[in-house]
Amino acid sequence: MKYVDEFRDATLGRGLARAIAAEVSPHRTYHLMEFCGGHTHAIARHGIPDLLPANIHLIHGPGCPVCVLPIGRIDSAIALALDHGVILCTYGDVLRVPASGRRSLLQARAAGADVRMVYSSLDALRIARENPDREVVFFAIGFETTTPPTAAVLRQARATGVKNFTAFCNHVLTPAAIRGILDSAAPEGARLDGIIGPSHVSTVIGSRPYEFVAEEYHRPVVIAGFEPLDVMQSILMLIRQINAGQAEVENEFTRAVRRDGNPKAQSLMAEILEPRPAFEWRGLGSIPRSALRINAAYGDFDTERRFPVPYRAVADHKGCECGAILRGAKEPRDCRLFGTACTPENPVGSCMVSSEGACAAHYTYGCHRD
């Protein structure tokens, strides 16, 4: 299959593994963070760590949108569904994330809330049209990848005169999260020598927004595709930069990413959304200007303006290490609940819910068996 099989070629993979082994210095250790949850999934699924020298450490970052959503925001969504009688529409993974008291949106639905899974924001708008006597709320989450569709559906709702539709906006921004990771002064924080840049996010925002990482923090960034050979080629490119003492933004994923990204998608987001002064991330705390909200021009479609949506910061389960895993300070196997009390069928933390979560990926592909 074109553009899939050719990026999973075993012969090329072995060649890349040999090239990486030849480039690494035996006298140093390389700490590389893959920011994107899709990369975490690909690395686990294809066994990439087994092909790398022992002194290359891949660190999981906060690139899973379901994982980084704080408990308090899910509590707010549950309150909307239970207390205000809205039809709450959201993506499937969000339904299973445990919130306060380990209650989830699925459990809220079992208690009588009208919570519905949708595949796109357009599905939520269709539900609003089909139920003109009900308020419909779209629980919008995700990085820059899923933000343009939310903006587009709000523009369409206004253009078509739909009055009973709003979005509970929880879209977050990748560059701000990377800055938050690099600024972290926590003693247990991960040491980073380089970053494997996200794929889908970069098709929207381009490579330019990562240039501050090289200029201000002197860390190289290589934007990588999702296939195993993409990831291995990006690791090789990072190793070469680190060995040469360079810090640049390189683009391995040239078949989809440009320096300036997708201007039309960026313009759409700028028309309808604006940065929040601050936003709480699970594991990272409050990060300035790291999320988006609906602007005043589209305020009629903002759930937080139409309904009282109280927010309260809630700590994770005491035994759950999701926060530390999202910071890159720990690995899934460092959590005492991993694979015992916490499994994909019975998740305690968000990292075990989404397929892009580090814990779910490690559990699914047997990385925990060591």
N, C-alpha and C positions, 0 to 999 in steps of 0.2 A: 504494500500500500504506500503510495507516494507520500512523503513527508512524515511517515510514521516508521515503517520498517527500516528505512535508511538511517534513521536516528536511533535504532536499536541493534545495529549490526555488531555481532559479537567480535568479529575480527578487528573492526575499527576500535571497539571498546578495549580489547587487549592491547592494541597499539597505543591508545591514549594512556592506559595504565602504565605501560613501560615508559612512556615519555614523562609522565608525572614522577615516577620513581627515579628517573635519571636526573630530573631537575631539582628535587628536594635536597636540601642540605641536611646531612645526618646530625649536624650540631645544633639544630634549632627545631622548635615546634611551631606549627602553623595552626592558628585558630581562625576558622572561617565560618561566618554565620550565613546560613541561608535564611533570608527574611521571609520568603513566601511559603505558606503552608503547602502549596502545590509542589514545591521543591522538596519539602520534608517528606511528603507522600512518595514522590518519585525516588528519592534516595533510599527510603526504607523498602519500597517495593522491588527495586532492581538490585538491592544489595551493594550499593556503591561503596560504602565504607570497607567492605571486604576486598575491594580492588585497590585501595589506597594504602600508602605506607603508614606505619603506626604513628608517625609523628605529625600526621594531618588530622586535626580534630574538627569535625563538623558540628556546629552549634546551632540549635534550633531557635529561631527568632519568633517574634510576635505577629507572624503573618497569617494567622487563621482568624478571619473576621468574627466568627462565632465565639472563638476562645477569648478574644480580648474584650468582649462586651462585658461590662461589670454587672454584678448581680443586681444592683439597684435599678438598672435600666430594664431588666427583665421583670423585676417587681413592679415597675411602673406600667409595663405592658399588661401584666396580669391584672392590675388594679383597673386599667381601662376596660378590659374585657368583663370583669366581674362587677365592677361598681357602676359603670356607665352604660352597660348594655350594648356596646358597639359590636360590630362584626370585625374581629381582629384578623387580618391576613398577614401571613409571614412565610418565610422559606422553611423547609422541612427541618433542617438541623436545629433551628432556634427552638422548636417545639419541645425538645428533649433536654435542654440545658437546665440543670437544677438551679433554682433561685433560693430565696430565703426559706429555711426549713425544708430544703431539698424539694420544694414544690416547683413544678414546671408548668409551662403553658398547656401541655397535654393533660396534666392533672386538673388544671383550671377548666379545660374543656369537659373533662369527666364530671366536674362539679356544676356544670351547666353553662359555662361561658361559651359564646359562639366564636370559636377560634378555628380558622381554616388555613390549610396549607395551600400555597400558590407557587407556581413555577416562575412567575414574572410579575412585575408591577402592573402590567396590563391586565392580568387575571384579576387583581384587586379592583381595578377600575371597572371591569366588566361586572363584578359582583355588586359594586355600588350602583351601576345602572339598573341591574336586575332587582335591587332592593331600595327603591327611592324613599321608602319610609323609614329606613335604618341608616344610622351613621356607620360608615365603613372606614376603618383605620388600617393603613398599610404600615407594618412594622419594618421600616427600611434600615438595613444594616449593610456593612461591607466597606471595602476600600474603594479606591477610585474606579475600579473595574465595574462595580454595580451602581455607581453614583449617577452616570448619565441616564440610565433607564429610569431612575426615580425622577430626575429632573424632567425628562421627556414626558412622563405620564402626568406630572403636575401641570405642565404646559397644555397637554391634551385635555385634562379635566377642565381647565379654565376655558379653553377654546370651545369646548362642547357644552359648557354650562352645567356641569355636574356639581351640585352643591353639597352633597352628603359624603364627600370623600376628602380625607386628609392623610398626611403621612407623618408618622412618628419617626423623625429623622435621626439616625444614629450612624451616619456615614463618617468614616475616619480617614485620616490622611497619612500616607506612607512616609514621606520625608520627615514629618514631625516625629513619628515614632522612631525612626532611625536616629534622629537627633537625641531623642529621649534616652535611647539605649546608650549612645556614645557619651552622653552627659552624666550617666548614672555613676554616682560616686560610692555606691554600696560596696562594702568590702568583699561581698560574695559575687559581685558582678563579673560577667564574662570578660575575659581578655579577648580583644578582636584584632586580628591582623588584616582582615579583608572581608568584604561582603559580597555574597552572591545576590545580585539584584533581582527583584521580582519580574515575572514575565507579563501577565495580563495587565497589571497596573501600569507597566511601562508602555504598553501599546497606547494607553490613554494619555499619560503625562509626559512620555518621552524620557530620554536619559538626562536632559539638562537639569532637572530638579535634584539630581544626586551629586552634582558637581561640588556642592558645599562640603560633602564628605571628604573629597580629595583635597580641597583647598583649605578647609578649616581644621580638619581632624587628621589629615595626612594618611588616610586609609584608601586603598584601592577598591573600586566597585566594578564588578563585571555583571552585566545584565544577561541572564541565561534563559534559554527556553526550557520547557518542561521535560523533554526526553532525556534518557540517561546519558547519551553522548553529548547533549547540550551541557548538562551539569558537569561532566568530566572535562570537557573542553574549557569551561569557565574556570574550573579549579586549576587547570594548567595555566591559564592566562593570569590568574591571581598569583600563583606561585612565582611565575616569572617576574611579575611586578614587584612582589615582596623581596625577592632575591636581589633585584636591581635597585632597591630602595626607592621605587617610584610609587606615586599615588595618583592614578588617573581613573576616569570613568570610561570603561570599554564596553562595547555592545557585541556580545556573542550572538544575540537573538536578532540578527539583522534582517531576517526574513519577515519580521513583524514589527520591529521597534525602530523609530526614528528619533533623532535628537529632540525635535519639537513635538513629538507625539501626535495626537489627533486634535487639531485645532477646533474642529466642529464640536467635538464632545466637550472640550474645555470651555468653549464659548457658551454652550448650553448650561453647563454647571454654574458658570459665573453669572448668567442671567437670573438664575432662580435660587441659588444657594450662596451662603456667605460663611466665613470662618466663625466658629464659636470662640469666645475669649479663652476658654479652657474646657477640657473634657477628661473625665476619669477613664483610665484604661485598667483592665484587670492585670495585676502584676506590675504595672508601670506607674500607677498613681495618676495624678492630674498633670496633663501636658498642655502647655499653652498652644492655642491655635492649631489643635491637632484633630479637629472634627468640624463638621459642617452643620448648619441649621438653615431653615427656609427663611429667605429674606422678607422684608416688609411688603414688597410688591406682590408676593404670593402668600401673604400671611393668612388669607382665608383658607388655605389648604394645609396649614400647620396645626397638627394635633395639639402641640403644647400651647398654642394660642386659643384653641377652641375649647379645650378641656383643662381642668386643673390636673396637672400631672406632677404630683410631688415626687421628689427624688431624695433618696437617703442612701448614703454609702454603706455598703454591707461587706463585712469581711468574708473571705472564703472559708470553707470548711477547715477546721484546725489541722486535720491530717492531710489535706490536699496541697500538693506542691505546684499546682498549675501556674501560680504567679511567678515562682522562681524559674520554672521551665520556660515561660514566655519571655523572661528577661535573659535567658541563656545561661543562668547561674546553675541550673541543675538539669539532669536528664530524666526521662520518665522512670527509668529503673531506680532512681534515687528516692522515689516516693514509696512509702511503705504501704500505701493503698493500691498501688498499681498491680493489676492482674489478680487481686484478691477481692477486696471490698469494692474496688473500682474496675469495671469492665465495660465494654461497649453496650452490653445489655442492661447494665445497672451502673451508669456513670455517676461518680461523685463530683467530678470537676469537668469543666467545659472542654479541656484538652482531650478527653476521652469520648466526646460526643461527635464532633465533626470529623469527617474523613480526612480533613486537612490538619487536624490536631496532632501534635507530636505523639501523645499517648496512644491515640487510636491507631496511628500508623505503625508504631512500634509493636502494639499488641496484634494487629492484623497480620503483619508480615513476620512475626516471630522474632523480632529483634531483641525481645526480652529474655530469650531462652539462655543467653549467656549468663 
